[in-house]
């Protein structure tokens, strides 16, 4: 499934997340996982796993 591959990619990338276009998710898939809270949209180019974003914010 595309989400599983994207999630693995994001976990392996840690804080150096790939651009959203590199995740292998189409617009609808991306919209669904953001709406479900599995990803957090930070900008037009970047989305983070919630736990990764939390660590990033805590480190600032």
N, C-alpha and C positions, 0 to 999 in steps of 0.2 A: 504494500500500500504506500502511496506517495507520502502520507503523513508520517509513517514510521521511518522512511528514509530521510525526510526533512528533520525529524526530531533527532535522529542519530547524528546527522550532519551538524546540527546546532549544539548538541551535547559535546561532540568531539571538538568543535571550534571554540567552545567555552566563551570567553569575552570577545574574541575576534570573530564575531558572527559574519557569515556571508550575506551578501545583498539578497533581498527577497526574491529576485529573479533567478537566483542560483539554487533555490530550495526545491525546485521541481513541483511546485504547487501552482495550480491555475488560480485565477482571481477568486472563483467561488470557493475552492478548497481553503484558500487563505482566509477568506471572509469567515467561513465556518469555524476554523480553529481559533481565530481571534475572538469571535463572538462567544465561543465556548470557554474562553479563558486559558486555552492551552498555549497561546502565544500573546505577547503584548506588542502592539504596534508603537514604535518609538518615532519613526519618521517615514517618509515616503519610500525609503530604501531599506530600512532595517526593522526587523522584528526579533524579539528575544523570548526565550523561555522565561516564564515568571520567576523561577528560582535564580536564573542567571542575572536577570535585571535586578532582583533584590540584592544579590551579592555586589553588583556594580554600584548600586546606590549606597549600600553600607560602606563601601570602600572610599567613597567621595568625602 
